[in-house]
Amino acid sequence: MDNIIDFINVSRDRYLDELKALLAIPSISALPEHSADVKRCAEWCADEMRRTGLQNVRLIDTPGNPVVYGEWLGAPGAPTILFYGHYDVQPVDPLELWESPPFEATIRDGEIYARGSADDKGQVFMHLKAVEAHLKQNGCLPVNMKVVLEGEEEVGSVNLDDFVRGHKADLKADVVVISDSAMFARGIPSICYGLRGLVYFQIDLRGSGTDLHSGSFGGAVANPAFVLAQMIAQMKDRGGRVKIPGFYDDVRPLQEAERQAWASLPFSEKKYRKDFGIPKLLGERGYTTLERTWARPTLEVNGLLSGFTGEGAKTVLPAVAMAKISMRLVPDQDPNKIADLFQAHVEKLAPKTVQLKITRMHGGKPWMTSFDNPFVQAAGRAIEKGFGQKPVFTREGGSIPVVSTFQEELGLPSVLFGVGLPDENAHAPNEKLDVSNFHNGIIAAAYLYQEIASVGVPG
């Protein structure tokens, strides 16, 4: 491995220049006006995969954005890695909060700032560079590799399940590797073995055909903004517990050994509050902050809109009110069951004084694997070699819907090999990726392929 690590170390400046070119493409999948940019980003990734040395590289059409596929299958008898990542990014609003343009990557204080730097272009790119290092220096990889990059992860991977089902033979492998998550903390690498699932809804209420004068009509008709606030207030109790009947029926309880392991992690609630500007923590009673965010289900309001929101005053009684609400799910909750329970609860809460519209949006299943899985342990050894410190094993509060799809449709375990940091503002203004973590991640990824090769093909 010495020649590979030397190659990676002398290529650091080039890697950053190339990453900046990828980050300059505004591949925002949620906004139709960026559809051409999303396609351009897919083509850029395909070209980069060819430059890296991957073979059979192509764009595969879906009803939405294309999947970029490439492979290297020159290691007969060795395990096959299916690497998954995404090339689409979140919108950048509010733009005025960015300290530098979101698609002009800027390095400040050892961080590279740009939309997609941490989620997920930077973490995808480190694997392409690790593959390149092996192929340029040794002419081969120690494992077989199949790379799948999608362009709809940030809008719920709406076409990826069908893609996986339709390409099972092409995607046959031994393990999935995904780098789209964060380390536990700066200087503390980690391997994630569990993710929460997701259900997402939009609720629309209408109280009248048009906005009304609040003096002439106030007190005579329902105000949908007020009704919506009342409905939302009835979804949780004061202890942070969701009040939807049946919501907790299938929740897998935390094991005592797991709780003890998490309690030993170097986590400071005081620092957590300070880092994110939180005056006081709040959550479900009886659980720690890590337990709440990693292993307990939630219900959160993600957006509210109603009435006059401009400068000054306007005495209006709004005609409509809207809320976007998400629920994070844990093993063994089923997104479809929870969606049905939520919809029934909202229909029961809504009074006859307003018209109700409920829209189910995207979602995904929770996922968890055993941290003593040999591939997970191989990832732990690799990340220790890349970062010089033993990793901790954690769960993650976010969602990557395709992980459960790979498990259910292909029967594959997944390794989450992330090098982001919790404070890197993924989905928020001033998203950033630690440059040192990026470079160490390339080294760790190069070791990962060697470590997975040492595990061998599962018998």
PyMOL commands that set and color helices and strands:
alter all, ss='L'
color gray80, all
select helices_A, chain A and resi 2-10+12-23+32-52+95-97+121-138+153-155+160-166+214-217+224-233+256-263+269-276+289-295+335-349+374-387+402-410+435-455
alter helices_A, ss='H'
color red, helices_A
select strands_A, chain A and resi 55-60+67-72+80-86+106-108+111-113+144-150+175-178+190-195+197-206+212-213+298-306+316-317+320-329+355-364+367-368+392-396+414-416+432-434
alter strands_A, ss='S'
color yellow, strands_A
deselect
rebuild
show_as cartoon
